[in-house]
């Protein structure tokens, strides 16, 4: 922990903080060394090769090939060390382990809204346990935001229309500030909050005392029913859309001949702008829910589809689905007019 009487750097409160600091100090050290060396040589050469008498003309100096190779090789080696070291840290920060605690984050002017899988919600405050890898999936409702936790050395841009993921593993209990570091409007400076890192037992107690109204998956299932999605995506394979059970994480063949992996980004596109994601063997009758579901509801729908990913995937129809309704069935449900009420 950095001395509190000399708080030049924030505390190190995650497993990644030490690696980021080591790389940073190496870059600063190399830059400082060569800056001092070059400045000293400039002063030395200015004095050593000064004009000693009026009319003196300097003689050309030819350095040997060994010197030229040396002053070329050393910077190349140093830059390669910087590149591979930095790439290692970057890929580690972008590759979360498989046993993460997943939390969804929705940024909007001017707050951060956190949703736990169990249904607990927080605004501008996040509770997490020590020693557990935490993965954040971030989305924006309006403009570009940025989540920065200095003590974790963690920073991620939140871009509208796409999901960003980042992870961290807290190492010690405490309260750590976070900020939006991307100018996002007139109240940007007030878009701050705190991460409360707790001992695992205290975190379980906090979860038990939460005010969640059911899990995200259950909220997504209810929304799935309310929007009429079940009309086409039937679990018996007889609907007009592909079966969603067991689909997440697998590849699907699209009508345009391409293949796509069913992940969060693909599901988001299917729900909001389904035109280019039509699965082969099905008619392009999926309506757009753009403006009908909020970012939070969209994440709930995705979490519900992920929750049924372990269900066995029934065989998908190979031919084209009929365009009209089957006997005794109604036409596909369309999204309700007007925005859905926020939950």
Number of C-alpha atoms within 10 A of each C-alpha: 8 11 10 10 6 7 9 9 13 17 17 20 25 20 17 21 21 14 15 20 14 12 15 13 11 13 15 11 12 12 12 12 11 11 12 11 11 12 10 12 13 12 10 12 10 11 11 11 9 11 12 10 7 6 7 9 9 9 6 6 6 6 8 8 8 9 10 10 10 11 10 11 12 11 11 12 11 12 13 12 12 17 11 11 15 16 12 13 14 12 10 13 18 14 12 18 13 8 10 15 18 14 21 21 27 22 27 19 18 19 20 24 19 24 24 20 19 18 20 20 19 16 15 18 19 22 16 24 22 21 18 15 21 21 21 22 20 27 27 24 17 15 16 21 31 20 23 19 20 18 20 25 21 18 18 19 20 26 18 17 16 13 18 17 19 18 25 25 22 24 21 16 17 14 17 19 16 23 22 26 19 17 14 18 13 9 11 17 14 12 23 18 20 17 18 17 22 21 16 15 11 13 17 14 11 14 17 12 10 14 11 17 13 12 18 26 22 19 19 22 20 14 19 20 11 14 17 15 18 18 17 19 18 16 16 12 18 15 19 26 25 23 21 21 21 17 22 21 13 11 12 18 15 16 16 11 9 11 14 15 15 17 16 20 14 15 20 20 17 20 19 18 15 20 14 12 22 20 21 22 19 22 15 18 15 22 16 16 19 14 12 18 21 17 18 22 20 20 26 26 25 24 22 22 23 20 18 16 17 12 12 12 16 15 10 15 17 9 9 11 16 11 12 11 12 12 6 5 9 10 12 19 15 14 18 12 8 9 13 16 9 8 8
